[in-house]
Amino acid sequence: MQATADRLIEVDGLRLNVSIRGQGTPLLLINGLGGLISSFDPLRMQLPDYCTITFDVPGIGQSQMPDSPLRLPRHADLLARLLDVLELPRIDLFGVSWGGALAQEFALRHPTRLRRLILAATSAGPALLIKPGDMLAYFDAGTHAQDSQGLAQSGHRRNSMRTLLKVGGVQRMLSQNPRAYYHQLMAVLGWTSLPRLWRLRAPTLIIAGEQDWLTRLYNARILHRAIPRSELAIVPHEGHFFVVTSAAETAELIRGFLQKGR
């Protein structure tokens, strides 16, 4: 597939902001909660030998806000329709955090569209993806914003949802629209993949940050045990945002895993 600029594509009555870069095997990237296309820039720079495709999910960035929240299965079907429009019969798929939940649902509903699956900083159920207290604190008018140095700080503060949202806003990586977060949280309300993971047959790589305080390490181990033909990689000394802060290491794990199939 030839590289193109970002463009708006209508899929099932919704305008989606889609970005395609590079040439080679198509690798679709699904963002985390509130993630904008630009949050994948560090990772995509490390993968010039792939055709990387990503998009703003409905309600995020320049993608159209639905009238009401879409459930996760609807998001997965919408993604399949987007692949139809892009004329991509099969893809490699990478999902991080909330996007990892969507990647699981897509793999379960549309298994024939998938070559290989990569799940990063995610879990089999939404209750473990974020801490509600951190989300509420972020939208509290009395909360003081972190500056752009927040991402470089160590320990719990560095990996808290409040820090990620504040720094992501400063660096234009995350949406600042509260309604968008509401829609995404409603999409995974009550959702779990755990009873169905045994059905996944695509080779799967699970990547986790050693010090991820939001999606704790045991979530990756649960996925690894539940998904047949899966591998587990742990990024040392990293938290929930390792796709950005350790983009080169993450890209190397992705490349090594995808090249095994060739």
MIFI-595122 format. One record per residue: residue number from 1; x, y, z of N, C-alpha, C in turn. Coordinates in nm, 3 decimals. Layout:
<rs>
{NUM; {X; Y; Z}; {X; Y; Z}; {X; Y; Z}} ...
</rs>
This chain:
<rs>
{1; {0.084; -0.120; 0.000}; {0.000; 0.000; 0.000}; {0.088; 0.125; 0.000}} {2; {0.054; 0.220; -0.085}; {0.130; 0.344; -0.096}; {0.096; 0.440; 0.018}} {3; {0.197; 0.509; 0.068}; {0.176; 0.604; 0.177}; {0.087; 0.719; 0.131}} {4; {0.000; 0.765; 0.217}; {-0.085; 0.879; 0.187}; {-0.088; 0.971; 0.308}} {5; {-0.143; 1.089; 0.288}; {-0.160; 1.182; 0.400}; {-0.282; 1.142; 0.481}} {6; {-0.296; 1.203; 0.599}; {-0.416; 1.181; 0.680}; {-0.539; 1.225; 0.599}} {7; {-0.648; 1.150; 0.614}; {-0.769; 1.186; 0.540}; {-0.892; 1.139; 0.614}} {8; {-1.004; 1.204; 0.586}; {-1.131; 1.166; 0.644}; {-1.199; 1.064; 0.552}} {9; {-1.240; 0.952; 0.610}; {-1.305; 0.845; 0.536}; {-1.440; 0.817; 0.602}} {10; {-1.546; 0.813; 0.522}; {-1.678; 0.783; 0.577}; {-1.699; 0.632; 0.581}} {11; {-1.732; 0.583; 0.700}; {-1.756; 0.440; 0.721}; {-1.887; 0.426; 0.797}} {12; {-1.985; 0.362; 0.735}; {-2.116; 0.340; 0.797}; {-2.175; 0.468; 0.855}} {13; {-2.162; 0.576; 0.780}; {-2.222; 0.703; 0.820}; {-2.141; 0.785; 0.918}} {14; {-2.020; 0.740; 0.955}; {-1.934; 0.815; 1.045}; {-1.805; 0.854; 0.972}} {15; {-1.763; 0.980; 0.988}; {-1.637; 1.025; 0.930}; {-1.523; 0.991; 1.026}} {16; {-1.426; 0.914; 0.977}; {-1.311; 0.874; 1.057}; {-1.184; 0.937; 1.003}} {17; {-1.103; 0.991; 1.092}; {-0.975; 1.048; 1.054}; {-0.873; 0.935; 1.051}} {18; {-0.821; 0.904; 0.932}; {-0.734; 0.789; 0.912}; {-0.598; 0.836; 0.862}} {19; {-0.493; 0.774; 0.912}; {-0.356; 0.808; 0.873}; {-0.286; 0.682; 0.824}} {20; {-0.226; 0.690; 0.705}; {-0.151; 0.579; 0.647}; {-0.012; 0.629; 0.612}} {21; {0.089; 0.559; 0.659}; {0.227; 0.601; 0.634}; {0.311; 0.480; 0.595}} {22; {0.405; 0.504; 0.504}; {0.502; 0.402; 0.468}; {0.449; 0.300; 0.369}} {23; {0.535; 0.206; 0.335}; {0.501; 0.100; 0.243}; {0.543; -0.033; 0.302}} {24; {0.479; -0.140; 0.257}; {0.513; -0.271; 0.308}; {0.391; -0.340; 0.367}} {25; {0.416; -0.434; 0.455}; {0.307; -0.510; 0.517}; {0.222; -0.417; 0.602}} {26; {0.089; -0.421; 0.588}; {0.003; -0.331; 0.666}; {-0.003; -0.371; 0.814}} {27; {0.023; -0.275; 0.899}; {0.017; -0.292; 1.044}; {-0.079; -0.186; 1.099}} {28; {-0.193; -0.230; 1.150}; {-0.294; -0.138; 1.203}; {-0.268; -0.114; 1.351}} {29; {-0.265; 0.012; 1.391}; {-0.239; 0.052; 1.530}; {-0.367; 0.110; 1.590}} {30; {-0.411; 0.056; 1.704}; {-0.531; 0.106; 1.772}; {-0.489; 0.172; 1.902}} {31; {-0.533; 0.295; 1.920}; {-0.488; 0.377; 2.032}; {-0.558; 0.345; 2.163}} {32; {-0.501; 0.397; 2.271}; {-0.559; 0.385; 2.404}; {-0.664; 0.492; 2.429}} {33; {-0.709; 0.501; 2.551}; {-0.815; 0.592; 2.591}; {-0.778; 0.736; 2.558}} {34; {-0.858; 0.799; 2.472}; {-0.835; 0.940; 2.437}; {-0.720; 0.965; 2.343}} {35; {-0.655; 0.859; 2.294}; {-0.534; 0.877; 2.214}; {-0.561; 0.935; 2.077}} {36; {-0.483; 1.035; 2.039}; {-0.488; 1.094; 1.906}; {-0.388; 1.023; 1.815}} {37; {-0.406; 1.039; 1.686}; {-0.315; 0.978; 1.589}; {-0.170; 1.012; 1.619}} {38; {-0.144; 1.135; 1.659}; {-0.006; 1.179; 1.681}; {0.064; 1.105; 1.794}} {39; {-0.010; 1.041; 1.884}; {0.055; 0.971; 1.994}; {0.134; 0.850; 1.945}} {40; {0.105; 0.804; 1.823}; {0.179; 0.692; 1.766}; {0.300; 0.737; 1.685}} {41; {0.324; 0.867; 1.673}; {0.435; 0.916; 1.591}; {0.570; 0.857; 1.633}} {42; {0.605; 0.854; 1.763}; {0.735; 0.797; 1.800}; {0.750; 0.652; 1.757}} {43; {0.645; 0.573; 1.772}; {0.650; 0.433; 1.733}; {0.659; 0.417; 1.581}} {44; {0.581; 0.494; 1.509}; {0.578; 0.482; 1.362}; {0.713; 0.521; 1.301}} {45; {0.781; 0.616; 1.365}; {0.913; 0.655; 1.316}; {1.012; 0.539; 1.325}} {46; {0.987; 0.448; 1.419}; {1.075; 0.333; 1.437}; {1.036; 0.215; 1.348}} {47; {0.928; 0.229; 1.272}; {0.878; 0.119; 1.187}; {0.864; 0.165; 1.042}} {48; {0.971; 0.221; 0.983}; {0.959; 0.272; 0.846}; {0.941; 0.163; 0.742}} {49; {0.970; 0.038; 0.778}; {0.960; -0.073; 0.683}; {0.821; -0.135; 0.681}} {50; {0.726; -0.074; 0.754}; {0.588; -0.121; 0.754}; {0.496; -0.010; 0.705}} {51; {0.383; -0.051; 0.650}; {0.276; 0.044; 0.620}; {0.190; 0.054; 0.746}} {52; {0.211; 0.157; 0.825}; {0.137; 0.173; 0.950}; {0.009; 0.251; 0.925}} {53; {-0.099; 0.199; 0.978}; {-0.232; 0.260; 0.961}; {-0.288; 0.283; 1.100}} {54; {-0.336; 0.402; 1.125}; {-0.404; 0.430; 1.251}; {-0.517; 0.529; 1.227}} {55; {-0.599; 0.550; 1.327}; {-0.717; 0.636; 1.310}; {-0.760; 0.690; 1.446}} {56; {-0.830; 0.801; 1.442}; {-0.898; 0.850; 1.561}; {-1.030; 0.775; 1.574}} {57; {-1.051; 0.706; 1.687}; {-1.176; 0.633; 1.704}; {-1.291; 0.734; 1.709}} {58; {-1.415; 0.693; 1.681}; {-1.527; 0.787; 1.680}; {-1.533; 0.874; 1.806}} {59; {-1.539; 1.005; 1.785}; {-1.545; 1.099; 1.895}; {-1.411; 1.156; 1.936}} {60; {-1.302; 1.098; 1.887}; {-1.167; 1.144; 1.921}; {-1.110; 1.226; 1.806}} {61; {-1.038; 1.332; 1.838}; {-0.970; 1.411; 1.736}; {-1.065; 1.461; 1.630}} {62; {-1.030; 1.433; 1.504}; {-1.110; 1.481; 1.392}; {-1.217; 1.381; 1.348}} {63; {-1.226; 1.266; 1.416}; {-1.331; 1.170; 1.382}; {-1.464; 1.215; 1.440}} {64; {-1.570; 1.183; 1.370}; {-1.704; 1.229; 1.407}; {-1.750; 1.167; 1.539}} {65; {-1.813; 1.247; 1.622}; {-1.871; 1.199; 1.748}; {-2.007; 1.134; 1.720}} {66; {-2.026; 1.007; 1.757}; {-2.158; 0.945; 1.737}; {-2.263; 1.012; 1.826}} {67; {-2.389; 0.997; 1.790}; {-2.496; 1.054; 1.872}; {-2.500; 0.990; 2.010}} {68; {-2.468; 0.862; 2.017}; {-2.464; 0.790; 2.145}; {-2.343; 0.698; 2.144}} {69; {-2.295; 0.658; 2.261}; {-2.175; 0.573; 2.267}; {-2.195; 0.440; 2.193}} {70; {-2.089; 0.397; 2.125}; {-2.090; 0.268; 2.057}; {-2.032; 0.163; 2.150}} {71; {-2.094; 0.046; 2.155}; {-2.039; -0.064; 2.233}; {-1.916; -0.120; 2.160}} {72; {-1.832; -0.192; 2.233}; {-1.707; -0.240; 2.176}; {-1.729; -0.331; 2.054}} {73; {-1.827; -0.423; 2.053}; {-1.850; -0.502; 1.932}; {-1.882; -0.415; 1.810}} {74; {-1.954; -0.305; 1.831}; {-1.984; -0.213; 1.720}; {-1.856; -0.147; 1.670}} {75; {-1.766; -0.110; 1.762}; {-1.637; -0.055; 1.721}; {-1.560; -0.157; 1.636}} {76; {-1.563; -0.284; 1.677}; {-1.491; -0.388; 1.604}; {-1.547; -0.406; 1.463}} {77; {-1.679; -0.404; 1.451}; {-1.741; -0.418; 1.319}; {-1.712; -0.296; 1.232}} {78; {-1.709; -0.177; 1.294}; {-1.676; -0.055; 1.220}; {-1.533; -0.063; 1.167}} {79; {-1.444; -0.119; 1.248}; {-1.306; -0.135; 1.205}; {-1.296; -0.231; 1.085}} {80; {-1.374; -0.338; 1.088}; {-1.376; -0.430; 0.974}; {-1.425; -0.361; 0.848}} {81; {-1.524; -0.274; 0.862}; {-1.575; -0.200; 0.746}; {-1.469; -0.101; 0.695}} {82; {-1.392; -0.042; 0.786}; {-1.284; 0.048; 0.744}; {-1.182; -0.029; 0.661}} {83; {-1.149; -0.150; 0.701}; {-1.055; -0.231; 0.624}; {-1.111; -0.262; 0.485}} {84; {-1.243; -0.282; 0.477}; {-1.306; -0.303; 0.347}; {-1.286; -0.181; 0.257}} {85; {-1.310; -0.063; 0.314}; {-1.296; 0.060; 0.237}; {-1.151; 0.078; 0.190}} {86; {-1.055; 0.041; 0.278}; {-0.913; 0.053; 0.244}; {-0.863; -0.062; 0.159}} {87; {-0.950; -0.159; 0.130}; {-0.917; -0.277; 0.050}; {-0.802; -0.356; 0.111}} {88; {-0.815; -0.381; 0.241}; {-0.717; -0.460; 0.315}; {-0.786; -0.587; 0.366}} {89; {-0.766; -0.700; 0.298}; {-0.833; -0.822; 0.341}; {-0.780; -0.876; 0.473}} {90; {-0.647; -0.863; 0.498}; {-0.588; -0.913; 0.623}; {-0.481; -0.816; 0.670}} {91; {-0.463; -0.810; 0.801}; {-0.369; -0.716; 0.861}; {-0.298; -0.781; 0.978}} {92; {-0.186; -0.721; 1.018}; {-0.131; -0.740; 1.151}; {-0.189; -0.629; 1.237}} {93; {-0.217; -0.660; 1.364}; {-0.292; -0.567; 1.449}; {-0.221; -0.544; 1.580}} {94; {-0.205; -0.415; 1.617}; {-0.143; -0.374; 1.743}; {-0.244; -0.288; 1.818}} {95; {-0.276; -0.325; 1.942}; {-0.367; -0.246; 2.024}; {-0.307; -0.218; 2.160}} {96; {-0.314; -0.092; 2.203}; {-0.256; -0.054; 2.331}; {-0.367; -0.005; 2.425}} {97; {-0.367; -0.053; 2.549}; {-0.459; -0.012; 2.654}; {-0.604; -0.034; 2.609}} {98; {-0.686; 0.072; 2.602}; {-0.823; 0.058; 2.552}; {-0.823; -0.004; 2.413}} {99; {-0.728; 0.036; 2.332}; {-0.715; -0.021; 2.199}; {-0.684; -0.169; 2.200}} {100; {-0.619; -0.217; 2.308}; {-0.595; -0.359; 2.322}; {-0.724; -0.436; 2.344}} {101; {-0.818; -0.376; 2.417}; {-0.949; -0.438; 2.434}; {-1.021; -0.446; 2.300}} {102; {-1.017; -0.337; 2.223}; {-1.080; -0.338; 2.091}; {-1.012; -0.440; 2.000}} {103; {-0.880; -0.450; 2.008}; {-0.807; -0.547; 1.926}; {-0.851; -0.689; 1.958}} {104; {-0.873; -0.719; 2.086}; {-0.921; -0.852; 2.124}; {-1.059; -0.878; 2.065}} {105; {-1.148; -0.780; 2.077}; {-1.284; -0.797; 2.027}; {-1.284; -0.814; 1.875}} {106; {-1.199; -0.737; 1.807}; {-1.189; -0.750; 1.661}; {-1.138; -0.890; 1.624}} {107; {-1.036; -0.938; 1.695}; {-0.979; -1.069; 1.666}; {-1.081; -1.180; 1.688}} {108; {-1.169; -1.162; 1.787}; {-1.270; -1.264; 1.816}; {-1.385; -1.259; 1.716}} {109; {-1.422; -1.141; 1.670}; {-1.536; -1.127; 1.579}; {-1.497; -1.143; 1.432}} {110; {-1.372; -1.111; 1.399}; {-1.328; -1.114; 1.259}; {-1.194; -1.187; 1.247}} {111; {-1.187; -1.311; 1.286}; {-1.058; -1.382; 1.290}; {-0.993; -1.399; 1.153}} {112; {-1.071; -1.405; 1.047}; {-1.013; -1.427; 0.914}; {-0.943; -1.302; 0.860}} {113; {-0.963; -1.186; 0.925}; {-0.901; -1.062; 0.880}; {-0.763; -1.041; 0.943}} {114; {-0.721; -1.135; 1.028}; {-0.605; -1.113; 1.114}; {-0.493; -1.211; 1.082}} {115; {-0.369; -1.158; 1.070}; {-0.252; -1.244; 1.058}; {-0.190; -1.265; 1.197}} {116; {-0.150; -1.155; 1.258}; {-0.087; -1.162; 1.391}; {-0.142; -1.051; 1.478}} {117; {-0.144; -1.075; 1.609}; {-0.204; -0.984; 1.707}; {-0.102; -0.945; 1.812}} {118; {-0.095; -0.816; 1.842}; {-0.005; -0.766; 1.947}; {-0.088; -0.683; 2.044}} {119; {-0.083; -0.719; 2.172}; {-0.158; -0.651; 2.277}; {-0.061; -0.587; 2.373}} {120; {-0.074; -0.455; 2.394}; {0.020; -0.381; 2.477}; {-0.053; -0.310; 2.591}} {121; {-0.003; -0.325; 2.713}; {-0.054; -0.251; 2.830}; {-0.206; -0.262; 2.841}} {122; {-0.258; -0.383; 2.829}; {-0.403; -0.400; 2.828}; {-0.444; -0.517; 2.915}} {123; {-0.574; -0.544; 2.917}; {-0.626; -0.653; 3.000}; {-0.746; -0.716; 2.932}} {124; {-0.799; -0.820; 2.995}; {-0.917; -0.889; 2.942}; {-1.047; -0.830; 2.993}} {125; {-1.040; -0.721; 3.071}; {-1.160; -0.660; 3.125}; {-1.135; -0.514; 3.158}} {126; {-1.234; -0.427; 3.138}; {-1.214; -0.282; 3.150}; {-1.189; -0.233; 3.291}} {127; {-1.235; -0.306; 3.391}; {-1.222; -0.257; 3.528}; {-1.077; -0.241; 3.568}} {128; {-0.986; -0.308; 3.497}; {-0.846; -0.305; 3.533}; {-0.764; -0.213; 3.443}} {129; {-0.829; -0.148; 3.347}; {-0.754; -0.065; 3.253}; {-0.709; 0.067; 3.315}} {130; {-0.795; 0.130; 3.395}; {-0.760; 0.259; 3.454}; {-0.812; 0.263; 3.597}} {131; {-0.768; 0.362; 3.672}; {-0.818; 0.385; 3.806}; {-0.922; 0.497; 3.800}} {132; {-1.048; 0.470; 3.837}; {-1.151; 0.573; 3.830}; {-1.114; 0.700; 3.907}} {133; {-1.046; 0.684; 4.021}; {-1.008; 0.801; 4.100}; {-0.917; 0.895; 4.024}} {134; {-0.824; 0.839; 3.945}; {-0.736; 0.923; 3.865}; {-0.813; 0.997; 3.757}} {135; {-0.910; 0.927; 3.695}; {-0.990; 0.991; 3.592}; {-1.072; 1.105; 3.650}} {136; {-1.133; 1.083; 3.766}; {-1.213; 1.188; 3.829}; {-1.126; 1.305; 3.869}} {137; {-1.007; 1.275; 3.920}; {-0.916; 1.382; 3.962}; {-0.874; 1.468; 3.843}} {138; {-0.858; 1.405; 3.728}; {-0.817; 1.480; 3.610}; {-0.919; 1.586; 3.571}} {139; {-1.047; 1.552; 3.581}; {-1.152; 1.645; 3.541}; {-1.195; 1.736; 3.656}} {140; {-1.130; 1.724; 3.772}; {-1.159; 1.811; 3.885}; {-1.099; 1.948; 3.856}} {141; {-1.180; 2.052; 3.864}; {-1.132; 2.187; 3.832}; {-1.020; 2.231; 3.925}} {142; {-1.012; 2.173; 4.044}; {-0.908; 2.212; 4.139}; {-0.777; 2.142; 4.119}} {143; {-0.771; 2.047; 4.023}; {-0.648; 1.973; 4.001}; {-0.551; 2.059; 3.923}} {144; {-0.426; 2.060; 3.968}; {-0.322; 2.137; 3.901}; {-0.260; 2.053; 3.790}} {145; {-0.243; 2.112; 3.672}; {-0.185; 2.040; 3.559}; {-0.038; 2.011; 3.582}} {146; {0.005; 1.893; 3.537}; {0.146; 1.860; 3.535}; {0.210; 1.934; 3.417}} {147; {0.338; 1.967; 3.430}; {0.405; 2.028; 3.317}; {0.463; 1.919; 3.228}} {148; {0.531; 1.961; 3.121}; {0.579; 1.863; 3.023}; {0.690; 1.776; 3.076}} {149; {0.742; 1.806; 3.196}; {0.843; 1.721; 3.256}; {0.781; 1.602; 3.328}} {150; {0.650; 1.600; 3.341}; {0.584; 1.495; 3.419}; {0.612; 1.356; 3.367}} {151; {0.622; 1.343; 3.235}; {0.643; 1.212; 3.177}; {0.780; 1.157; 3.209}} {152; {0.874; 1.244; 3.243}; {1.009; 1.198; 3.272}; {1.028; 1.162; 3.419}} {153; {0.927; 1.187; 3.502}; {0.940; 1.157; 3.642}; {0.922; 1.009; 3.666}} {154; {0.980; 0.958; 3.773}; {0.978; 0.815; 3.799}; {0.870; 0.780; 3.899}} {155; {0.846; 0.647; 3.910}; {0.756; 0.596; 4.013}; {0.610; 0.614; 3.978}} {156; {0.526; 0.606; 4.080}; {0.380; 0.605; 4.062}; {0.332; 0.733; 3.994}} {157; {0.393; 0.846; 4.031}; {0.347; 0.973; 3.975}; {0.364; 0.976; 3.823}} {158; {0.476; 0.920; 3.776}; {0.502; 0.918; 3.633}; {0.397; 0.837; 3.559}} {159; {0.351; 0.728; 3.621}; {0.264; 0.634; 3.552}; {0.117; 0.653; 3.585}} {160; {0.081; 0.754; 3.662}; {-0.059; 0.773; 3.698}; {-0.137; 0.825; 3.578}} {161; {-0.267; 0.795; 3.576}; {-0.352; 0.841; 3.466}; {-0.356; 0.992; 3.461}} {162; {-0.352; 1.057; 3.577}; {-0.356; 1.204; 3.579}; {-0.237; 1.262; 3.504}} {163; {-0.118; 1.207; 3.532}; {0.002; 1.255; 3.465}; {-0.004; 1.228; 3.316}} {164; {-0.046; 1.108; 3.279}; {-0.052; 1.075; 3.136}; {-0.147; 1.167; 3.062}} {165; {-0.263; 1.194; 3.120}; {-0.361; 1.281; 3.055}; {-0.310; 1.424; 3.044}} {166; {-0.252; 1.475; 3.151}; {-0.203; 1.612; 3.150}; {-0.090; 1.629; 3.050}} {167; {0.009; 1.539; 3.057}; {0.123; 1.548; 2.967}; {0.079; 1.521; 2.824}} {168; {-0.011; 1.425; 2.806}; {-0.062; 1.396; 2.674}; {-0.133; 1.515; 2.612}} {169; {-0.202; 1.593; 2.695}; {-0.268; 1.713; 2.647}; {-0.167; 1.817; 2.605}} {170; {-0.064; 1.837; 2.686}; {0.040; 1.935; 2.654}; {0.110; 1.898; 2.524}} {171; {0.136; 1.769; 2.504}; {0.208; 1.724; 2.385}; {0.114; 1.691; 2.269}} {172; {-0.014; 1.720; 2.285}; {-0.114; 1.698; 2.180}; {-0.120; 1.553; 2.136}} {173; {-0.112; 1.465; 2.234}; {-0.124; 1.322; 2.209}; {-0.259; 1.267; 2.253}} {174; {-0.327; 1.339; 2.342}; {-0.453; 1.290; 2.397}; {-0.563; 1.395; 2.382}} {175; {-0.685; 1.347; 2.361}; {-0.800; 1.435; 2.353}; {-0.824; 1.504; 2.486}} {176; {-0.876; 1.626; 2.480}; {-0.913; 1.699; 2.601}; {-1.065; 1.712; 2.614}} {177; {-1.137; 1.633; 2.536}; {-1.283; 1.639; 2.534}; {-1.341; 1.537; 2.632}} {178; {-1.400; 1.579; 2.744}; {-1.455; 1.483; 2.841}; {-1.558; 1.389; 2.782}} {179; {-1.637; 1.437; 2.686}; {-1.740; 1.353; 2.626}; {-1.677; 1.234; 2.552}} {180; {-1.561; 1.257; 2.490}; {-1.493; 1.150; 2.418}; {-1.453; 1.038; 2.513}} {181; {-1.403; 1.075; 2.631}; {-1.366; 0.974; 2.731}; {-1.490; 0.899; 2.779}} {182; {-1.598; 0.971; 2.797}; {-1.723; 0.907; 2.839}; {-1.767; 0.802; 2.738}} {183; {-1.760; 0.836; 2.609}; {-1.800; 0.742; 2.505}; {-1.712; 0.617; 2.508}} {184; {-1.581; 0.636; 2.523}; {-1.492; 0.520; 2.522}; {-1.510; 0.433; 2.646}} {185; {-1.533; 0.496; 2.760}; {-1.555; 0.419; 2.881}; {-1.686; 0.341; 2.874}} {186; {-1.789; 0.402; 2.817}; {-1.915; 0.332; 2.801}; {-1.902; 0.213; 2.705}} {187; {-1.811; 0.223; 2.608}; {-1.793; 0.116; 2.512}; {-1.748; -0.014; 2.579}} {188; {-1.669; -0.002; 2.686}; {-1.615; -0.122; 2.751}; {-1.685; -0.153; 2.883}} {189; {-1.789; -0.079; 2.915}; {-1.860; -0.103; 3.041}; {-1.918; -0.244; 3.042}} {190; {-1.877; -0.325; 3.138}; {-1.925; -0.462; 3.149}; {-1.863; -0.559; 3.051}} {191; {-1.770; -0.512; 2.968}; {-1.710; -0.598; 2.866}; {-1.599; -0.684; 2.926}} {192; {-1.586; -0.805; 2.879}; {-1.470; -0.889; 2.908}; {-1.449; -0.988; 2.795}} {193; {-1.325; -1.020; 2.769}; {-1.291; -1.120; 2.667}; {-1.252; -1.253; 2.730}} {194; {-1.238; -1.256; 2.861}; {-1.176; -1.370; 2.928}; {-1.239; -1.505; 2.893}} {195; {-1.373; -1.519; 2.894}; {-1.430; -1.651; 2.863}; {-1.412; -1.693; 2.717}} {196; {-1.370; -1.600; 2.632}; {-1.362; -1.629; 2.488}; {-1.219; -1.637; 2.436}} {197; {-1.120; -1.605; 2.517}; {-0.983; -1.595; 2.467}; {-0.928; -1.727; 2.415}} {198; {-0.980; -1.838; 2.463}; {-0.933; -1.967; 2.415}; {-0.960; -1.986; 2.266}} {199; {-1.053; -1.905; 2.211}; {-1.087; -1.917; 2.070}; {-0.986; -1.848; 1.978}} {200; {-0.899; -1.762; 2.033}; {-0.803; -1.691; 1.950}; {-0.699; -1.788; 1.895}} {201; {-0.682; -1.787; 1.764}; {-0.586; -1.876; 1.701}; {-0.472; -1.801; 1.633}} {202; {-0.483; -1.672; 1.618}; {-0.374; -1.595; 1.559}; {-0.256; -1.590; 1.656}} {203; {-0.134; -1.606; 1.607}; {-0.017; -1.588; 1.695}; {-0.025; -1.451; 1.762}} {204; {-0.001; -1.448; 1.892}; {-0.024; -1.325; 1.971}; {0.097; -1.293; 2.056}} {205; {0.136; -1.167; 2.054}; {0.241; -1.115; 2.143}; {0.177; -1.021; 2.244}} {206; {0.207; -1.041; 2.372}; {0.157; -0.955; 2.479}; {0.276; -0.879; 2.536}} {207; {0.267; -0.746; 2.536}; {0.375; -0.661; 2.587}; {0.324; -0.584; 2.708}} {208; {0.404; -0.582; 2.814}; {0.364; -0.513; 2.937}; {0.482; -0.437; 2.995}} {209; {0.451; -0.324; 3.060}; {0.553; -0.249; 3.131}; {0.572; -0.306; 3.271}} {210; {0.695; -0.322; 3.309}; {0.725; -0.383; 3.440}; {0.665; -0.303; 3.555}} {211; {0.657; -0.170; 3.540}; {0.609; -0.084; 3.647}; {0.479; -0.012; 3.608}} {212; {0.394; -0.081; 3.536}; {0.266; -0.024; 3.496}; {0.170; -0.030; 3.613}} {213; {0.138; 0.086; 3.672}; {0.050; 0.091; 3.789}; {-0.097; 0.101; 3.748}} {214; {-0.123; 0.119; 3.620}; {-0.261; 0.132; 3.573}; {-0.316; -0.003; 3.528}} {215; {-0.245; -0.066; 3.437}; {-0.280; -0.203; 3.397}; {-0.168; -0.292; 3.450}} {216; {-0.188; -0.342; 3.568}; {-0.078; -0.409; 3.638}; {-0.035; -0.536; 3.567}} {217; {0.087; -0.577; 3.597}; {0.153; -0.683; 3.523}; {0.076; -0.814; 3.522}} {218; {0.000; -0.840; 3.629}; {-0.072; -0.968; 3.632}; {-0.175; -0.978; 3.520}} {219; {-0.223; -0.864; 3.467}; {-0.315; -0.867; 3.355}; {-0.251; -0.931; 3.231}} {220; {-0.125; -0.897; 3.207}; {-0.054; -0.956; 3.093}; {-0.036; -1.106; 3.112}} {221; {-0.010; -1.147; 3.235}; {0.009; -1.290; 3.261}; {-0.122; -1.366; 3.242}} {222; {-0.234; -1.304; 3.281}; {-0.365; -1.367; 3.258}; {-0.389; -1.385; 3.108}} {223; {-0.363; -1.281; 3.029}; {-0.379; -1.291; 2.884}; {-0.289; -1.401; 2.827}} {224; {-0.166; -1.406; 2.874}; {-0.070; -1.505; 2.824}; {-0.118; -1.648; 2.850}} {225; {-0.174; -1.669; 2.969}; {-0.223; -1.803; 3.004}; {-0.349; -1.840; 2.926}} {226; {-0.432; -1.739; 2.895}; {-0.562; -1.766; 2.835}; {-0.558; -1.777; 2.683}} {227; {-0.459; -1.713; 2.619}; {-0.454; -1.709; 2.472}; {-0.358; -1.817; 2.421}} {228; {-0.407; -1.912; 2.342}; {-0.318; -2.012; 2.284}; {-0.215; -1.946; 2.192}} {229; {-0.099; -2.006; 2.182}; {0.006; -1.958; 2.091}; {0.047; -1.815; 2.121}} {230; {0.045; -1.775; 2.246}; {0.083; -1.638; 2.281}; {0.222; -1.634; 2.342}} {231; {0.286; -1.518; 2.329}; {0.415; -1.491; 2.389}; {0.401; -1.368; 2.479}} {232; {0.486; -1.361; 2.580}; {0.482; -1.247; 2.674}; {0.618; -1.180; 2.677}} {233; {0.618; -1.047; 2.659}; {0.740; -0.967; 2.669}; {0.717; -0.855; 2.770}} {234; {0.811; -0.836; 2.861}; {0.800; -0.734; 2.964}; {0.908; -0.629; 2.941}} {235; {0.869; -0.503; 2.934}; {0.963; -0.393; 2.913}; {1.013; -0.347; 3.050}} {236; {1.141; -0.365; 3.080}; {1.193; -0.333; 3.213}; {1.180; -0.184; 3.246}} {237; {1.148; -0.157; 3.373}; {1.148; -0.020; 3.429}; {1.051; 0.074; 3.358}} {238; {0.955; 0.019; 3.286}; {0.862; 0.105; 3.213}; {0.721; 0.092; 3.269}} {239; {0.640; 0.198; 3.246}; {0.503; 0.202; 3.292}; {0.404; 0.188; 3.179}} {240; {0.288; 0.249; 3.195}; {0.176; 0.229; 3.102}; {0.201; 0.292; 2.966}} {241; {0.287; 0.392; 2.960}; {0.304; 0.470; 2.837}; {0.430; 0.431; 2.762}} {242; {0.475; 0.303; 2.774}; {0.603; 0.263; 2.716}; {0.604; 0.271; 2.565}} {243; {0.486; 0.269; 2.502}; {0.482; 0.281; 2.356}; {0.541; 0.414; 2.312}} {244; {0.532; 0.516; 2.396}; {0.590; 0.647; 2.367}; {0.729; 0.659; 2.427}} {245; {0.743; 0.624; 2.555}; {0.870; 0.647; 2.625}; {0.977; 0.546; 2.590}} {246; {0.938; 0.429; 2.538}; {1.034; 0.329; 2.491}; {0.993; 0.283; 2.351}} {247; {0.976; 0.380; 2.262}; {0.926; 0.349; 2.127}; {1.020; 0.256; 2.051}} {248; {1.151; 0.279; 2.062}; {1.247; 0.196; 1.989}; {1.242; 0.051; 2.037}} {249; {1.236; 0.032; 2.169}; {1.230; -0.104; 2.224}; {1.098; -0.173; 2.185}} {250; {0.988; -0.095; 2.189}; {0.859; -0.151; 2.150}; {0.860; -0.191; 2.003}} {251; {0.915; -0.106; 1.917}; {0.921; -0.136; 1.774}; {1.005; -0.261; 1.748}} {252; {1.111; -0.278; 1.823}; {1.195; -0.395; 1.804}; {1.121; -0.523; 1.841}} {253; {1.043; -0.518; 1.949}; {0.962; -0.633; 1.986}; {0.858; -0.663; 1.878}} {254; {0.793; -0.558; 1.826}; {0.693; -0.575; 1.721}; {0.757; -0.638; 1.597}} {255; {0.870; -0.580; 1.554}; {0.934; -0.628; 1.431}; {0.979; -0.773; 1.446}} {256; {1.040; -0.806; 1.558}; {1.086; -0.942; 1.578}; {0.973; -1.042; 1.576}} {257; {0.861; -1.006; 1.637}; {0.745; -1.095; 1.640}; {0.683; -1.112; 1.502}} {258; {0.664; -1.003; 1.429}; {0.600; -1.012; 1.298}; {0.688; -1.083; 1.197}} {259; {0.818; -1.070; 1.208}; {0.907; -1.134; 1.112}; {0.913; -1.285; 1.132}} {260; {0.873; -1.334; 1.247}; {0.871; -1.479; 1.269}; {0.777; -1.549; 1.173}} {261; {0.669; -1.479; 1.135}; {0.571; -1.540; 1.047}; {0.612; -1.543; 0.901}} {262; {0.730; -1.487; 0.869}; {0.773; -1.480; 0.729}; {0.894; -1.568; 0.703}} 
</rs>
